[in-house]
Amino acid sequence: MTSSTDGVGAELPAHAQSSYPDHDFAALTPAVLAQLTREHGVDFATALWYDRVRSAEPHREFIEAVEALDADAALAPTSARLLLAPAAFWREYPQFGADGAAVLGVARDLGLDAEMIRTASTGSVSENARIIREALEKEADGSVILASLSKGGADVRLALEQDPALTRKVRAWINVCGIIHGSPLVDGMLDGPWWRRLALRAFLARWRAGFGLLRESRHAPFPRATAPAGVYVVNVVACPLSAHTAGAITRRHRQLGARGPNDGSTLLTDAIVDGGVIYPVWGADHYFRTPDAPVLIRRILLHLGATGRLAAPGAG
């Protein structure tokens, strides 16, 4: 089991390992996690979920394969291109990594052609899904590795659901801290008291953002997202304890804490595209702030190469 680099709460995962032996990963539904949170607190429920992901197939096999890779290894020559769907407010808040510069840097260091899809920084899911579809249409079949950050995951999800034929372009999708199924935090913003809604309108107006950005990010009702046929999906999910959070994320983590394990923006169970493999990151929050993040992304890309999920030179 990996742990956070600062050692905060390092003893809690060990305790979670020996607790509830009859609760495997499949048993940890949102309802069960909410109940465990009420009984033992959100930190315990987070540690339990983290432990069960790492011991459940196919996630265990994937995690062990990724962690066994030499991060200094080279990637075999490939014609694959990495296209990244950034987070919301990527233009306004690059200091939070919303523009995916770190991911793009890792990909380029490995020799991949990597580019950000210039979605609207304050655009709605529908608007950005259209931009992503247009970007994919220009690519060769079987040539694209998609990466998405935060709300970019919802943008990618809708793009592929609206035009399933575009999945022929995509070999793999790396979904990092995705708000795949919306967030209860958005419901609280839109359904809150009038003065909170007024403040929200003022914030959006400051960045010339429409309400569509939030309306399409509501939590429910949302059917579960599933991995598109032929697309290998890697879900990178941040698993912070309360002590791992800072600033506004601390407040959001507390707000969501009554519902179960969360990364400070969405519930962990809602950050997943079903049918994909999961890599849980201990100690990271929704902004994926951990010193190990670049190494993990590098290893995931190396894993895609080692398993033949990158396009061969000249393909397409």
N, C-alpha and C positions, 0 to 999 in steps of 0.2 A: 504493500500500500504506500502510495506517495503521500506526502504531507506538505503543508505550506512551509515556505522557506524560513518564516519567522518563528515557527514552532507554536504559534498561538493555538490553544485547544488541541494539541497533539495527542493528549490522552483520551479525548472523547471518541475518536474513531475506533480506538482499541476497545472501548467499552461497547460501542455499537456493534462491533463484530460478534460479540458473545450474546447480544440481546435479540429477542424474538427470533429464535432459530427457525420457527415455522413460517416466517415472513420472507419469502424470496422476492426477487425484483418484481415479478408479475403480480404479487400480492399487494405491492405498495401503490395502490390506486390513489388518485387525489383525495377520495373520501377517507381512506385509511390513513394517509399521511396527515390529513387535517386532524383526525382523531388523535394520532400519536403526538402531534404538536400540542394539542390541548392538554394531553396528559403529561408530557415530558418536556415541552418547549421546542422551539423551532430549531435550535442548534442540534439537539439529539436527533430529531427527524431528518435533518440535513445529513448528519453523519451516517445514519442508518441507510438512507437512500444511496449515498455515495458508496458505502461498503457493498450494498447489494448489486449495484451496477457493475462494480469491478469483479464480482463473482458470478455474474450471469452470462450465459452464452447468448449471442455471439460476441458480446462486448468484451468479455474476459480475454478471449483469444486475440481480438483486435488490439486491446490495450497492451497485452504482453508483447505482441509483435512490434508495435510502435516503440515501446520502451526498450526493446532489445536492439534497436537500430543504432548504429554509430551516427550521431548527429553531424559529424565531420565528413561523412561519406559524400561522394559526388553522385549527382543524378545522371543517369544515362541520357544520351542525346534524345530529344523528343521534339515533336512539332506541336505539342499541346500548348494551348494558351490559357492563362489564368485570367478570368474576368471577375472582378469584385464588385458586388453590390454594397455600397457603403451604408452606414447607419443614417438615421434622420439627423438633421442639423450638422451634417458632415462639413459644410462650409463654415458654419458659425462657430462650431466647437471642435476644431481639429485637435485641441490639446487633450481631448478624451480619446483620441485614436479613432474617431468616427469616420475618418476618410480612408482608413485601412492602409495607411502608408507603411506601417510595420509589416503587415502581411505581404504587401506588394514588394517590399524590400527583400524579404526572405525568399520569395519566389524568384525574383531577379537574380539574387545571389546564387541560386541553384541553376541558373541558366534558362529559366522559363521566361517566355514573353508574357508579361503581366500588365494589366491595364485596369483602371477603375472605370466602371460604367457610370457615366455622369448623370445619375438620376437627379431629380429635383430635390435639393437639400431639405426643403420643407414640403415636399409633394406628398400626396395621398398614396395609399397602396395601389389604387387603380392607375393613377398617373404614372407611377414609377414602374409598374408591371408592364405598361405599354413600352416604355423606354427600354426595358430589359428585353422584351420580345424583339424589338427592332434591332438591338445589338446582336442578339443570337442569330437572327436571320442572315446576318452578314458572314457568319462563321461556317467553316467546313464541317461536315458531319463527323461526329466522333472526335472533335478536336478540343473541346472546351472543358476546363476545370472551373466550375463556379465556386466562388467563395462569397459569403454574405455575413454581414455584421448586424446584430440587433434587428431593427425594423427592416433592414435589407433582406432578412430571411422571409418576412411576410411578402415583400415585393417579389422575390424570386418564386415563392410558393404560388402566388396568384398568376404570375407570368406563365409558369409551366402548366398550371391547371387550365388556364384559358386557351392555351394552344399546345396540347399534348404532343403534336408533331415535332415541336422544337426540342423534345427530349433526345431526338436523334443527334443533336449537336453536342450533347453533354455526356461526358464520361463519369464525372463525379461532382458532388456538391458538398463543400465544407461549410456547414452551418454553425457559425460561432455566436453563442449567446443570443440565439434567434428569438425574436418576439413572434413566434410562428402562429400562435393562437390568440394574439392580442394580450392585453394586460388589464387586470382588475383596477389598477391605478388609474387607467383612462376612464373607466366607468365612474370612479369616484370624482374625477375632475368634471365630467360632463353632467353628473347627476347631483353635484354638490350644491350648496347654498348659492344664492344669486351673487353675492359678493365675490365668491371664489370663481364663479364663471366669468364675472366681469374682469377679474385679474387675469384670467386665462386668455380672454379676448385681447387684453392689452399686451400680453406677452406675445401672442401670435401676430398681432398687428405690428409689433416692433420688428419682427422678422418677415413681414409680408407673407405670412402663412395662413392658409385657409383652415376652416374647421374640419375639412375632409381628412386632414392629417390625423386628427384624433378620432373622428367618427368611425373610420375604417380600422382603427386599432383597438376598438372595444373588445372586451374579453369574450362575450357570449352573445348569441349562440355561435359556436364554431365547430364544424365537423373536424375530426382529426385529420391532420395532414399525413399523407403516406408517401413513401419514396416512389418517384415516378419509375415506371418500368425501364430497366436497363441503366438506371442511374445509381451509382454507389454513393450513399449519403453518409457523411460523417458528422455527427452532432457533437460539438464541443460545448460542454455545459459547465458554467462556473458554479462552484459550491462553497459559498462563504458562510462562516459562522458570523454571529453578530460582531465579534471582535475583529473580524477581517474587514469590516466596512468602514467607510469614512465619509464625512460631508453629507450631501443630500442622499447618497445611497443608504446611509444609516437610517435616515427617516423612512425611506421607501421600504427598506428591508423590514423595519418594524411594522409598517402599515400592512404589508403583505404577510407578515409572520403569523397572523391568526389563521390564514388559509393553508399554511404549510411551507415547506422548503422553497426558497426563492433566491434569486440573484440580486435583488434590489430593484428589479424592473418587471420581472415576470416570474411565475411559478416554474420550478425546474421541470415539472411534468409538461408544461406548455412550451418549453424551449426545444422540443424534440419533434423531428419528422419521423413518424413511425416507420419501421422497416429498415431504418438506418442503424449503424453502430453508434455507440455513445462513448465519448471520452470525458469523464468528469474531472474537473480541475479543482483540486482542493485549495481553498484559501483565496481564489480569485472572485471578483465581483462582476457585475454586468459589464463593466468597462474593460474586463479581461486584464486587469492590472495585476500582473505577476511577472517576476523576472524570468520565469520559465516559458512565457508565452512564445517568444520567437523560436526557441528550440523545439517546442511542441509542434508548431506549424511546420517547421522544417522536417521534423520526423514524419509527420502525416504525409507531406508531399513525397518524401523518400519512400514511404510505405506504398503510396499509389504507384510509384515507379517500379518498386520491387515486385508488386503483384500484377504488373502488366496493365494497369488502368490508365496509363498515359499513352497518347498517340505516338506511334513510331515515326521516326524522321521521314518526311515526305508523305505521310498519310493525309488523306483528304484532297 
